[in-house]
Amino acid sequence: MILKIKADHPDSGWWFYDNIHRVKTGEITKAQYDGSTEFYDFVTGYDRVSSDGGTFRYLGVLFRDGNEKAFAVNTRTYLMSDDGKTIERLA
């Protein structure tokens, strides 16, 4: 599967991550993110999340090679098949 994430800046396009095995999703508030000791590999949309209860979509991504990455996103994010067809909009 492929993870497709809209970049922060409108002219920056998209980020793509390939060879996804599984994605766990959840929500995290900006206060939780700022106070977290967890390392996030990728963050987008930070400036658009308000301090008073705004949320990110948390994605725990397991790749086919066994590596794991944590994402905090607040931009359009899609899970796609290996053929590039949208399976689900995650954020």
N, C-alpha and C positions, 0 to 999 in steps of 0.2 A: 504494500500500500504506500501511498504518498501523502505527506502532510503539506498543505499549501497555506501559507500565512501571509496576509497583506502587510506590507511594510508600513512603518509609521508615517512617513512622508508620502503624499499622493504621487509624486513623481518617481518614487523608488521602486515601484513594482511589487513583486511577490518574492517570498522565500520558499524554497522547496526542500523537503527532507524525504529521501527515498528509503526503501527497504524497511518499512515500518512493519512490525509484527503485531503490536497491540498498543492501544491508547486508553489510559484511564483518565476520566475527566472529573472536575469538581469546580468549586468556586473559592476564591480567596479575596478578602477585602484588601484595600490599599494599606490599612493599618497593620493587618496581619503580614502583608508582604514586607513593609518597612521594618517590622519588628522580627522578622524571620531570620534564623541562622542558616536556613536551608539555602543551598546554592542553586540559582536558576540559570540554566544554560542559555535561555533566550527569553527576552522580555520585549513586548511591544504594546503600545498604547498607554504607557505610564502617565503621560501628561493629560490624557483624556479621562482618567479615573479620578473622581472627586475624593477628597480626604474624608468626607463624612458619609461613609457607607458604600462608596463606589466599589465595584468588584471587577476582578480579573477572572478569566476562565483559566483554571489550572489544568495542564495536560501532563500526565506522566507517560512518556513515550518509551516503549521497549522496541529496539531495533532487532532485525533478524540475526545480527551478529552477536547479540547478547548485551550490547551497550544500552544504557538507559540515560535519558535526558529529561529535565524538568523545564516546562514552558509556562510562562504567565502571559496570557494574551488578552488584548482588548481591541482587536481588529478582526476583520473577517478571516475565518479559519475553516478550512475544509479538509476532510479525510477523503482521499480519492483512491480508486482502484489502480492497479499497475498499468492499466490501459488509459488512465487519465480521466475516467468518468467519476463524477461526484457520488460518493456513498452517503455522506452526511455532512451537514454544516455544524461545526463544533462551537463556533463563536461568531 
